[in-house]
């Protein structure tokens, strides 16, 4: 028996409160075991769904979008980045794409700041030492486990959008000097508030910073933005933190530099070939690695789900969804 509700296919398990609300509003097909869909599964989903709700790890590429049924008119992405969706093919097929901007800003900025603190102060090394020694250690020593102070150091932020600015506010409170590179210079009031120095040349900024924070989206223009050549510009005492997208950094080049000591360390929450991680990064004591946890808060995930629901409901009511994505935005 038809429910006359639109079929909404959700590719991964979402917070229970979000799934329950979706079942109330739509004919929601949920992924209760949270196993990632295969490409064949995604194709079947777009053939039947009125609305597809993928996550940032689902590749909704040309081969998937081109096989969508005529009823699919909305892809409501559960995530801020939309590099997992072929926007051009979707537009050509008359399919609107939405995302969930804004709600993850504070969580991701918190994680970025945590890594900025953790790497120079060797927090992960200290934790690992105590666990591996079952808590047996010789006690405090004047010269043991020495890290580096971050107060007064120069932080270079790549990407001064919402998250980049939130990172800058936190870092300024810790006494870091704020520098940034962005496609466009931010408003002078923002620069004044953050006491931020703008660099139109990324190369020149990289060569002068003590810590680099990557906070830009992954687009064709930012793929390997931090190439092997650019990574070589960093001072050997510099640290790099990435909570944006792994593809922005040439991971193999970074791993080689970590291995040879050409860079002081790194804090990485994302990787170029997720979920795979370069073995050299896993082995290094100077790298703090996390399994893509930057936005992993209960509050953030629920807020994302609410954004998805609002976008779907607004669209189905015949209005423009508030978070519609245009290719030119990225």
C-alpha positions as CSV (number, residue, x, y, z in Angstrom):
1,X,0.0,0.0,0.0
2,X,1.4,3.4,-1.0
3,X,2.1,5.9,1.8
4,X,2.2,8.8,-0.6
5,X,5.4,9.8,1.2
6,X,8.6,10.5,-0.8
7,X,11.2,7.7,-0.7
8,X,14.3,9.0,1.1
9,X,17.3,6.6,0.9
10,X,19.9,7.2,3.7
11,X,23.3,5.6,2.9
12,X,24.7,5.4,6.5
13,X,23.4,5.1,10.0
14,X,22.5,8.5,11.5
15,X,21.7,9.5,15.1
16,X,18.5,7.8,16.3
17,X,16.7,11.1,16.8
18,X,17.4,12.1,13.2
19,X,16.3,8.7,11.8
20,X,13.1,8.8,13.8
21,X,12.2,12.2,12.5
22,X,12.9,11.1,9.0
23,X,10.6,8.1,9.4
24,X,7.9,10.4,10.6
25,X,8.1,12.8,7.7
26,X,9.2,10.5,4.8
27,X,9.3,6.9,3.6
28,X,12.8,6.6,4.9
29,X,15.0,3.7,3.9
30,X,17.6,3.5,6.6
31,X,21.0,1.7,6.8
32,X,20.6,0.1,10.3
33,X,23.9,-1.9,10.2
34,X,25.9,1.1,9.0
35,X,27.8,-0.9,6.4
36,X,29.0,1.5,3.6
37,X,27.0,1.0,0.4
38,X,28.9,-0.4,-2.6
39,X,28.8,1.6,-5.9
40,X,26.3,-1.0,-7.2
41,X,24.2,-0.3,-4.1
42,X,24.4,3.5,-4.7
43,X,23.2,3.0,-8.2
44,X,20.2,1.0,-7.1
45,X,19.5,3.7,-4.6
46,X,19.4,6.6,-7.1
47,X,17.3,4.5,-9.4
48,X,14.5,4.3,-6.8
49,X,14.9,7.2,-4.5
50,X,13.1,10.6,-4.6
51,X,15.8,11.9,-2.4
52,X,19.2,10.5,-1.7
53,X,21.0,11.3,1.6
54,X,24.6,10.3,1.2
55,X,27.6,11.0,3.5
56,X,31.0,12.5,2.6
57,X,32.5,9.0,2.2
58,X,29.9,7.9,-0.5
59,X,31.2,8.5,-4.0
60,X,28.2,9.9,-5.9
61,X,30.2,10.2,-9.1
62,X,29.2,10.5,-12.7
63,X,28.7,6.7,-13.1
64,X,26.2,6.8,-10.2
65,X,24.4,10.1,-11.0
66,X,24.0,9.3,-14.7
67,X,21.9,6.2,-13.8
68,X,19.5,8.1,-11.5
69,X,15.8,7.6,-12.1
70,X,13.7,10.6,-13.3
71,X,12.1,10.9,-9.9
72,X,15.4,11.7,-8.1
73,X,15.5,15.5,-7.8
74,X,17.5,16.1,-4.6
75,X,20.8,14.8,-3.2
76,X,20.8,16.1,0.4
77,X,24.4,15.5,1.5
78,X,25.1,14.7,5.1
79,X,28.2,16.8,5.4
80,X,29.7,20.2,4.6
81,X,32.0,19.1,1.8
82,X,30.5,18.0,-1.4
83,X,33.6,16.8,-3.2
84,X,32.0,13.3,-3.1
85,X,29.2,14.4,-5.5
86,X,29.6,15.1,-9.2
87,X,27.9,18.5,-9.1
88,X,28.1,19.1,-12.9
89,X,26.4,15.8,-13.8
90,X,23.8,16.4,-11.1
91,X,23.1,19.9,-12.5
92,X,22.8,18.5,-16.0
93,X,20.3,15.9,-14.8
94,X,18.2,18.6,-13.0
95,X,19.2,17.3,-9.6
96,X,19.6,19.8,-6.7
97,X,22.4,19.2,-4.3
98,X,22.5,20.5,-0.7
99,X,24.9,20.3,2.2
100,X,25.1,21.1,5.9
101,X,27.3,24.2,6.3
102,X,28.0,26.1,9.5
103,X,26.9,23.4,12.1
104,X,30.4,21.8,12.3
105,X,32.5,25.0,12.6
106,X,33.0,25.0,16.3
107,X,33.6,21.2,16.6
108,X,36.2,21.2,13.8
109,X,37.9,24.3,15.1
110,X,38.1,22.7,18.6
111,X,39.8,19.6,17.1
112,X,42.2,21.7,15.1
113,X,43.2,23.6,18.2
114,X,43.6,20.3,20.1
115,X,46.0,19.1,17.4
116,X,47.9,22.4,17.4
117,X,48.4,21.8,21.1
118,X,49.0,18.1,21.0
119,X,51.7,17.8,18.4
120,X,54.3,20.3,19.7
121,X,53.8,19.2,23.3
122,X,54.1,15.5,22.4
123,X,50.8,14.6,24.1
124,X,50.3,11.4,22.2
125,X,53.9,10.2,22.8
126,X,53.4,10.8,26.5
127,X,50.2,8.8,26.6
128,X,51.6,6.0,24.6
129,X,54.7,5.7,26.8
130,X,52.7,5.4,30.0
131,X,50.3,2.8,28.5
132,X,53.1,0.7,27.0
133,X,55.0,0.8,30.3
134,X,51.9,0.0,32.3
135,X,52.3,3.2,34.2
136,X,55.8,2.4,35.4
137,X,58.1,5.4,34.8
138,X,60.9,7.0,36.6
139,X,59.1,10.2,37.3
140,X,59.6,13.8,36.4
141,X,62.9,14.8,34.8
142,X,64.1,18.3,33.7
143,X,65.1,17.1,30.2
144,X,62.6,14.3,29.4
145,X,59.8,14.6,26.8
146,X,60.5,18.2,26.0
147,X,58.2,19.7,23.5
148,X,57.8,23.3,22.2
149,X,55.9,26.3,23.5
150,X,53.2,27.5,21.1
151,X,52.8,31.0,22.7
152,X,54.3,33.6,20.4
153,X,54.6,31.2,17.4
154,X,53.3,32.0,13.9
155,X,50.3,30.1,12.8
156,X,49.6,30.0,9.0
157,X,46.0,29.2,8.2
158,X,45.2,27.9,4.7
159,X,41.5,28.7,4.1
160,X,40.0,31.6,6.1
161,X,36.3,30.6,5.9
162,X,34.1,29.8,8.8
163,X,36.4,27.2,10.3
164,X,39.6,29.0,9.5
165,X,38.3,32.1,11.4
166,X,37.1,30.0,14.3
167,X,40.6,28.4,14.5
168,X,42.2,31.9,14.4
169,X,40.0,33.1,17.3
170,X,41.1,30.1,19.4
171,X,44.7,30.4,18.4
172,X,44.8,34.1,19.2
173,X,43.7,33.3,22.7
174,X,46.7,31.0,23.1
175,X,49.0,33.8,22.1
176,X,49.7,32.6,18.5
177,X,50.4,35.2,15.8
178,X,47.8,34.7,13.0
179,X,48.7,34.6,9.4
180,X,46.5,33.3,6.5
181,X,46.3,32.5,2.8
182,X,42.9,32.5,1.1
183,X,41.4,32.8,-2.4
184,X,40.2,36.2,-1.4
185,X,41.3,38.5,1.4
186,X,38.8,38.6,4.2
187,X,37.1,41.9,5.3
188,X,39.4,44.3,7.0
189,X,37.2,44.2,10.2
190,X,37.9,40.4,10.4
191,X,41.6,41.0,9.9
192,X,41.6,43.7,12.6
193,X,39.7,41.5,15.1
194,X,42.0,38.5,14.6
195,X,45.1,40.7,14.2
196,X,45.7,38.5,11.1
197,X,48.3,39.0,8.4
198,X,47.2,38.2,4.8
199,X,49.6,36.5,2.3
200,X,48.6,36.4,-1.3
201,X,51.6,34.1,-1.9
202,X,51.1,30.7,-0.3
203,X,54.8,29.9,-0.9
204,X,56.0,32.9,1.0
205,X,53.7,32.2,3.9
206,X,54.7,28.5,4.2
207,X,58.4,29.4,4.4
208,X,57.9,31.7,7.4
209,X,55.4,29.8,9.6
210,X,55.9,27.7,12.7
211,X,52.6,25.8,12.4
212,X,50.4,25.4,9.3
213,X,46.7,24.6,9.7
214,X,44.8,23.3,6.6
215,X,41.2,24.5,6.7
216,X,40.2,24.7,3.0
217,X,37.8,22.5,1.1
218,X,38.9,19.8,-1.4
219,X,38.3,21.0,-4.9
220,X,40.2,20.5,-8.2
221,X,42.1,23.7,-7.4
222,X,43.2,22.5,-3.9
223,X,44.1,18.9,-4.8
224,X,47.7,18.6,-3.6
225,X,47.8,22.3,-2.9
226,X,50.5,21.3,-0.4
227,X,52.6,19.5,-3.0
228,X,56.0,18.0,-2.5
229,X,57.6,21.2,-3.7
230,X,55.5,23.4,-1.3
231,X,56.1,21.0,1.7
232,X,59.8,21.5,1.1
233,X,59.4,25.2,1.8
234,X,58.4,24.5,5.4
235,X,61.0,25.0,8.1
236,X,62.4,21.8,9.6
237,X,61.0,23.0,12.9
238,X,57.5,23.5,11.6
239,X,54.4,21.5,12.3
240,X,51.4,20.9,10.0
241,X,47.8,20.2,11.1
242,X,45.1,19.0,8.7
243,X,41.4,18.7,9.7
244,X,40.0,19.6,6.3
245,X,40.6,17.0,3.5
246,X,43.4,14.6,3.1
247,X,43.6,15.3,-0.7
248,X,44.9,18.8,0.0
249,X,48.3,17.4,1.0
250,X,50.6,15.1,-1.0
251,X,50.5,12.4,1.7
252,X,53.4,10.4,0.3
253,X,55.6,13.5,0.3
254,X,54.6,14.4,3.8
255,X,55.3,10.9,5.0
256,X,58.8,10.9,3.5
257,X,59.5,14.3,5.2
258,X,58.3,13.0,8.5
259,X,60.4,9.8,8.2
260,X,63.6,11.8,7.4
261,X,63.0,14.5,10.0
262,X,62.5,17.3,7.4
263,X,59.5,18.5,9.4
264,X,59.0,18.5,13.1
265,X,55.7,16.8,13.2
266,X,52.1,16.6,12.1
267,X,48.5,16.4,13.4
268,X,46.3,14.6,10.9
269,X,42.5,13.9,11.2
270,X,42.1,13.2,7.5
271,X,44.0,11.2,4.9
272,X,44.4,11.2,1.2
273,X,43.2,7.7,0.6
274,X,40.8,7.2,3.6
275,X,40.3,4.9,5.3
276,X,43.9,3.8,4.4
277,X,46.7,5.6,6.1
278,X,50.3,5.8,4.9
279,X,52.3,3.3,7.1
280,X,55.1,5.8,7.6
281,X,52.7,8.1,9.3
282,X,51.4,5.3,11.5
283,X,55.0,4.5,12.6
284,X,56.1,8.0,13.4
285,X,56.3,9.2,17.0
286,X,56.0,12.8,15.8
287,X,52.6,12.4,14.1
288,X,49.3,12.5,16.0
289,X,46.7,10.7,13.9
290,X,43.0,10.5,14.4
291,X,40.3,8.6,12.4
292,X,38.4,11.6,10.9
293,X,37.0,12.8,14.3
294,X,37.0,16.5,13.6
295,X,33.2,16.9,13.6
296,X,32.4,13.8,15.7
297,X,30.2,15.3,18.4
298,X,26.7,14.1,19.2
299,X,25.5,17.7,19.0
300,X,27.2,18.3,15.6
301,X,25.8,15.1,14.1
302,X,22.2,15.9,15.2
303,X,22.6,19.5,13.9
304,X,23.7,18.0,10.5
305,X,20.7,15.7,10.4
306,X,18.3,18.6,11.2
307,X,19.8,20.6,8.3
308,X,19.3,17.6,6.0
309,X,15.7,17.3,7.1
310,X,15.1,21.1,6.6
311,X,16.6,21.0,3.1
312,X,14.4,18.0,2.2
313,X,11.2,19.3,3.7
314,X,11.7,22.8,2.1
315,X,12.4,21.3,-1.3
316,X,9.3,19.0,-1.1
317,X,7.2,21.9,-0.1
318,X,8.1,23.6,-3.4
319,X,10.7,26.1,-2.1
320,X,14.4,26.5,-2.7
321,X,16.3,24.6,0.0
322,X,18.4,26.9,2.2
323,X,21.7,25.0,1.7
324,X,21.6,24.5,-2.1
325,X,25.1,24.0,-3.5
326,X,26.3,25.6,-6.7
327,X,29.5,24.4,-8.4
328,X,30.8,27.9,-8.4
329,X,30.8,27.9,-4.6
330,X,33.7,25.4,-4.6
